[in-house]
Each structure stands twice: as C-alpha cells, then as structure tokens.
Amino acid sequence: MGSQWPKIFTDPEEAPADAPLAMGGPLSVEILLSAYAQGIFPWYSEGEPVYWWSPDPRMVLPLAEYHCPHGLKRVLNKEGWEITFDTAFVQVAENCATVERRGQKGTWITPEMLKAYGELHAEGYAHSVECWQEKHLVGGLYGISLGNMFFGESMFQHVANASKVALHSLVCRLRKWDYSFIDCQLETAHLATFGARPWRREKFLHALESGLACPTRKGSWTSFASAPDTETI
C-alpha cells in the first residue's frame, strides 16, 4: 500500500477496532508518512507514549457527497471572510492545541505533535487553511495530503462558523484538484452534517490504496487565497 512509503506498522486489517495497534516510537516525518499511508494515525495525551490507531469504523467525508448545511450557505455569502492556505500553519496548529472545547479537558496536540507536524509542513505534506476577519485569524484547520486524499487533523474557531467556512473552502479546493475524500478519523455528529459517514476499515483501506496511486500535491498551497467559494455549494 503506497510503495513510496515503506510499511513500518502491523497490517491495520489485523488491528483492534477501538484500541491502538502499536505504541511508542518517534514522530519522525518518515514514520508519520508511513503511518498515514497505511491508514494509521497517532493519538495520545501528554505524558503518555505515542499510541497509533486505525479505528473501525472510520469517519470519512467523500468529496462527491459533501453537503453544505443551509445555514452555512447564508454565512458564506456574508462579506468579511478571507481564506488563505499555508500562510500561518504554526498559528493554526497552536490554536487547535489551545482552544477550549466543550466537554473536553486538555489536548491530544502535544508539543511533540506540534513539532512533528510542523516538520511535515516544512516538507510539503502538511497544510493549513486559515480563516481571517479584519486581518485577525479567527478559525482554521490543518491536516496531511497524500495522493488524492486529505487527512484532517484538527480545526478551531474564535468566532462562530469560522471553522465551517475553512472546511468548506478546503472542500471546494480539493474538489477542483479531483481529490477523493477527507479522512475525519473519528465519528462525530458535527461532521455528519457535512456528509461525512463511517466506513468499515476494509473499505477505507481499499480507497486509501487507490488514492495513493495518484500523485501527491506536495509543497506550499499559499497561492490559493480568496473569499469563500460559493459557486460549488
């Protein structure tokens, strides 16, 4: 699966459905790319060893099935939003790590994770979407791009709907590039409102293998900046 990245981990098809398949190891660029190419991602808390997961089912947003909620359509048509790509990756990741989330204590985005994904960004694999109002960063998201897939990691917002606007803008951009899906990792009702749905691991891994056969859009995406795209909703 993805010969460009050697298989380091146990076959995820043999992994537990709701428990880590591996533990420990450094968060190097090479190991992270190998993990994502096998359908595996790190998820742990500070003070714990690195846990590696390949859950079953897997929450996936097929881009052909993306649904823009009705309320978001009105938000997108309002003036004042500015969208950029890869202009403030570190700021976005740090905001994702520190923003308060309802019903959640602490964060899984440890200093080690921030450093590792910053290195992935420097190598051209990790990307951010920034949402601005009056030159202030008010929301955004970041993730990994391999083949024709985007692996979402986290999002944040400081004003209502900013993370939704960032996600919508990412979807519109990825559709234009013929990407197939966004890996959302874990099931949430919020993501389901956009068309994301749980896939069995077998289906996800098969789609991953097909997606990795496509070229990776490596490097900065900074040339794509605009107001939110409302033509594809």
Backbone hydrogen bonds, N-H to C=O, Kabsch-Sander energy under -0.5 kcal/mol:
donor,donor_aa,acceptor,acceptor_aa,energy
5,W,2,G,-2.0
8,I,6,P,-0.7
14,E,11,D,-2.1
15,A,12,P,-1.8
21,L,52,W,-2.7
22,A,52,W,-1.1
24,G,50,V,-3.3
28,S,26,P,-1.0
32,L,28,S,-2.6
33,L,29,V,-2.5
34,S,30,E,-2.1
35,A,31,I,-2.5
36,Y,32,L,-2.7
37,A,33,L,-2.2
38,Q,34,S,-0.8
38,Q,35,A,-1.1
39,G,36,Y,-1.4
40,I,35,A,-2.7
41,F,53,W,-2.1
43,W,51,Y,-2.5
46,E,107,T,-0.6
48,E,45,S,-2.1
52,W,22,A,-2.3
53,W,41,F,-3.0
56,D,17,A,-2.1
58,R,199,W,-3.1
59,M,185,Q,-1.6
60,V,197,R,-2.5
61,L,182,I,-2.9
63,L,180,S,-2.0
64,A,180,S,-0.5
65,E,62,P,-1.7
66,Y,63,L,-1.0
67,H,194,F,-3.2
72,L,69,P,-0.6
73,K,69,P,-1.5
74,R,70,H,-1.1
75,V,71,G,-1.5
76,L,72,L,-2.7
77,N,73,K,-1.2
78,K,75,V,-1.4
81,W,78,K,-0.5
82,E,132,W,-1.7
83,I,226,S,-3.4
84,T,130,E,-2.1
86,D,128,S,-2.3
92,V,88,A,-2.5
93,A,89,F,-2.7
94,E,90,V,-2.6
95,N,91,Q,-2.4
96,C,92,V,-2.5
97,A,93,A,-1.7
98,T,94,E,-1.5
99,V,95,N,-2.3
104,Q,101,R,-1.9
110,T,108,W,-1.6
114,L,110,T,-2.6
115,K,111,P,-2.2
116,A,112,E,-2.2
117,Y,113,M,-2.8
118,G,114,L,-1.8
119,E,115,K,-1.8
120,L,116,A,-1.8
121,H,117,Y,-2.1
122,A,118,G,-2.2
123,E,119,E,-1.6
124,G,121,H,-1.4
125,Y,120,L,-2.7
126,A,120,L,-1.1
127,H,143,G,-2.6
129,V,141,L,-2.5
130,E,84,T,-3.1
131,C,139,G,-2.8
132,W,82,E,-3.0
132,W,130,E,-0.5
133,Q,136,H,-2.2
136,H,133,Q,-1.9
138,V,131,C,-2.6
138,V,136,H,-0.7
139,G,131,C,-1.3
140,G,156,F,-2.1
141,L,129,V,-1.8
142,Y,154,S,-2.0
143,G,127,H,-2.0
144,I,151,F,-2.1
145,S,125,Y,-2.6
146,L,144,I,-0.5
146,L,149,M,-1.7
148,N,211,G,-1.1
149,M,146,L,-2.0
150,F,181,F,-2.0
151,F,144,I,-3.6
152,G,150,F,-0.8
152,G,183,D,-1.8
153,E,142,Y,-2.4
154,S,142,Y,-1.4
156,F,140,G,-2.4
158,H,138,V,-3.6
159,V,138,V,-1.0
162,A,159,V,-1.7
165,V,161,N,-2.3
166,A,162,A,-2.0
167,L,163,S,-2.4
168,H,164,K,-2.7
169,S,165,V,-2.2
170,L,166,A,-2.1
171,V,167,L,-2.7
172,C,168,H,-2.4
173,R,169,S,-2.0
174,L,170,L,-2.9
175,R,171,V,-2.5
176,K,172,C,-1.6
177,W,173,R,-1.1
178,D,175,R,-1.6
179,Y,174,L,-2.6
180,S,148,N,-3.1
181,F,148,N,-0.7
182,I,61,L,-2.1
183,D,150,F,-2.7
183,D,181,F,-0.5
184,C,59,M,-2.3
184,C,182,I,-0.7
185,Q,59,M,-0.9
186,L,184,C,-2.2
192,A,188,T,-1.4
193,T,189,A,-1.0
193,T,190,H,-0.8
194,F,191,L,-1.5
195,G,192,A,-1.4
196,A,191,L,-1.7
197,R,60,V,-2.9
199,W,58,R,-3.1
204,F,200,R,-2.3
205,L,201,R,-3.0
206,H,202,E,-1.8
207,A,203,K,-2.3
208,L,204,F,-2.5
209,E,205,L,-2.2
210,S,206,H,-1.8
211,G,207,A,-2.5
212,L,208,L,-2.2
213,A,210,S,-1.0
214,C,211,G,-1.5
217,R,147,G,-0.6
218,K,216,T,-2.0
219,G,124,G,-1.6
224,F,221,W,-1.7
225,A,223,S,-0.9
226,S,83,I,-2.1
230,T,228,P,-0.5
233,I,230,T,-0.7
